[in-house]
Amino acid sequence: MSEVAFLVLDTETTGLDVKKDHVLSYGSIQVLHNRIRISSSKEFYLKPKKRNREAIKVHGLVQVRPYVSRERVIRTFLEDTRHKVLVGHHIGFDLAMLERIGKSLGLRKIKNPALDTYDLAVRLDRGRYYDPHTVPSKEYSLDHLCERYAISLDDRHTAAGDAFLTAQLLVKLLKVAEAKGIKTYGDLLG
């Protein structure tokens, strides 16, 4: 497991509808050899196509400069993803939003393997064959899991901040997995 390279990422958006909402910012950080590479941290802000007062309250993104192009975000993302497993808390949403902003640039489908820290935490607690309908989702929110694993909730609701929190959570969950006899990435998924 320690040989797997991970890219932990997060997007901050105007809402939770992949079809109509927009990406406000993108953040990522690498985890190599079960260590967070702080120097690899990235955060980009995109000029919003629409303003959403609720998103501004949550993310605090008002008149942030400098903005970068969608092309720069997607190009950087694709460069950083080479030979890496993508990780996020509810990673499917973030990948769908990145695919959406990359569609006009030729990005069809992100094909890297992905690992969701939400699913991993639930599986480590409840076993491989848990019933998703019985999972109290608030117990597996990023906030709750960070509190459970004694991870300080600094810089919450920013893309880079949430990517860093998720990276810390990933490292803790990988240690739990190893203690349970999960030694390879294949074991982690299987």
C-alpha positions in Angstrom: 0.0 0.0 0.0 2.8 2.4 0.8 3.9 2.2 -2.9 0.6 3.6 -4.2 0.7 7.2 -5.2 -2.5 9.2 -4.4 -3.8 12.5 -5.6 -6.3 13.8 -3.1 -8.6 16.5 -4.5 -11.6 18.6 -3.8 -13.8 21.1 -5.7 -15.8 23.9 -4.2 -19.0 24.6 -6.2 -22.0 26.8 -6.4 -24.2 23.9 -5.4 -24.6 20.1 -5.7 -26.2 19.8 -9.1 -23.6 18.5 -11.6 -25.7 19.7 -14.5 -26.3 23.3 -13.5 -23.8 24.3 -10.8 -20.3 25.6 -11.4 -16.8 24.9 -10.0 -15.5 27.9 -7.9 -12.2 26.3 -6.9 -10.1 23.2 -7.2 -7.5 22.0 -4.7 -5.2 18.9 -4.6 -2.3 17.4 -2.7 -0.3 14.3 -3.2 0.2 11.4 -0.8 3.2 9.2 -1.5 4.6 6.5 0.7 1.8 7.2 3.2 3.1 10.8 3.6 1.4 14.0 2.6 3.6 16.0 0.2 2.8 19.6 1.3 4.9 21.0 -1.5 2.5 19.4 -4.0 -0.5 21.4 -2.7 -2.4 23.3 -5.4 -5.4 25.6 -5.4 -7.0 27.4 -8.3 -10.0 29.7 -8.4 -12.3 29.9 -11.4 -14.3 32.9 -12.3 -17.9 31.9 -11.4 -20.4 31.9 -14.3 -23.1 32.8 -11.7 -23.2 34.1 -8.2 -24.8 32.0 -5.5 -25.2 33.8 -2.1 -25.4 30.5 -0.2 -22.1 29.3 -1.8 -20.4 32.6 -0.9 -21.5 32.1 2.7 -20.1 28.5 2.8 -16.9 29.1 0.9 -16.2 32.7 1.6 -15.1 33.2 -2.0 -15.8 36.9 -2.7 -13.7 38.7 -5.4 -10.9 36.2 -5.2 -8.1 36.9 -7.6 -6.3 35.8 -9.6 -8.7 33.6 -11.5 -7.4 30.9 -13.8 -8.9 29.4 -16.9 -10.7 26.1 -17.0 -8.0 24.9 -19.4 -5.3 25.6 -16.8 -7.2 23.7 -14.1 -7.8 20.7 -16.4 -4.3 20.7 -17.8 -2.8 20.8 -14.3 -5.2 18.1 -13.0 -4.3 15.8 -15.9 -0.6 16.3 -15.4 -0.9 15.6 -11.7 -3.1 12.4 -12.1 -0.5 10.4 -14.1 -0.1 7.0 -12.4 -2.1 8.1 -9.3 -5.2 6.9 -7.6 -7.6 9.7 -7.1 -9.0 10.3 -3.6 -11.8 12.5 -2.3 -14.6 12.6 0.2 -17.6 11.8 -2.1 -15.1 11.7 -5.0 -17.7 10.9 -7.6 -19.1 14.4 -7.3 -15.7 16.1 -7.7 -14.8 14.0 -10.7 -18.2 14.7 -12.4 -17.6 18.4 -11.9 -14.1 18.2 -13.3 -15.4 16.2 -16.3 -18.1 18.9 -16.8 -15.6 21.8 -16.9 -13.2 19.7 -19.1 -15.8 18.5 -21.6 -15.3 21.5 -23.9 -11.6 21.0 -23.7 -11.9 17.3 -24.9 -12.0 15.6 -21.5 -14.5 12.8 -21.9 -14.1 10.5 -18.9 -11.5 10.4 -16.1 -10.2 6.9 -16.1 -7.9 6.8 -13.1 -8.9 4.5 -10.3 -10.6 6.4 -7.5 -11.0 5.9 -3.8 -13.7 7.5 -1.7 -12.8 8.2 1.9 -16.5 8.1 2.8 -16.8 4.6 1.4 -13.5 3.5 2.9 -14.4 4.7 6.4 -17.8 2.9 6.2 -16.3 -0.3 4.9 -13.5 -0.4 7.6 -16.2 0.1 10.3 -19.0 -2.2 8.9 -17.2 -4.7 6.6 -17.2 -5.3 2.9 -20.9 -6.1 2.5 -22.6 -3.4 4.5 -26.1 -2.2 3.6 -25.7 1.5 2.5 -29.3 2.1 3.6 -28.3 1.5 7.3 -25.4 3.8 7.3 -26.0 7.1 9.3 -24.3 9.4 6.7 -23.7 12.2 9.3 -21.3 9.8 11.2 -19.2 9.6 8.0 -19.2 13.2 7.0 -15.8 14.8 6.6 -16.3 16.9 9.7 -17.3 14.0 11.9 -14.5 11.7 10.6 -11.9 14.4 11.2 -13.2 14.8 14.7 -13.1 11.1 15.3 -9.5 10.8 14.0 -8.4 14.0 15.8 -7.7 16.0 12.7 -8.0 19.7 13.2 -10.8 21.3 11.0 -8.6 24.2 9.8 -9.4 25.8 6.5 -12.7 23.9 6.0 -14.8 24.6 2.9 -11.9 25.6 0.7 -10.7 23.3 -2.0 -7.1 23.1 -0.8 -8.2 23.0 2.8 -10.6 20.1 2.3 -8.1 18.3 0.1 -5.6 18.5 2.9 -8.1 17.3 5.5 -9.0 14.4 3.3 -5.4 13.6 2.8 -4.9 13.4 6.6 -8.0 11.3 6.8 -6.7 9.0 4.1 -3.4 8.4 5.9 -5.3 7.6 9.1 -7.7 5.2 7.3 -4.8 3.4 5.6 -3.3 2.7 9.0 -6.6 1.3 10.2 -6.8 -0.8 7.0 -3.2 -2.1 7.5 -4.1 -3.0 11.1 -7.0 -5.1 9.8 -4.7 -7.0 7.4 -5.4 -5.0 4.3 -1.9 -4.8 2.7 -2.4 -3.9 -1.0 -4.5 -1.6 -3.0 -6.3 -4.6 -4.5 -7.2 -5.7 -1.0 -8.5 -2.3 -0.2 -10.9 -2.4 -3.1 -11.8 -6.1 -2.8 
